[in-house]
Amino acid sequence: MLLDPDMSGESYVEDCQVCCNPIEVVFNIADGKIVSFEALKLQ
């Protein structure tokens, strides 16, 4: 999974590359480093 630093602090939905189910991705980047990452299964 590639993360776009310009989207830091936002969430988006994409299909899982393994099971094709939708997941919500939320992440934050500070000073060029990932400080938080969460991938939530959507039902």
PyMOL commands that set and color helices and strands:
alter all, ss='L'
color gray80, all
select helices_A, chain A and resi 5-7
alter helices_A, ss='H'
color red, helices_A
select strands_A, chain A and resi 11-15+22-30+33-41
alter strands_A, ss='S'
color yellow, strands_A
deselect
rebuild
show_as cartoon
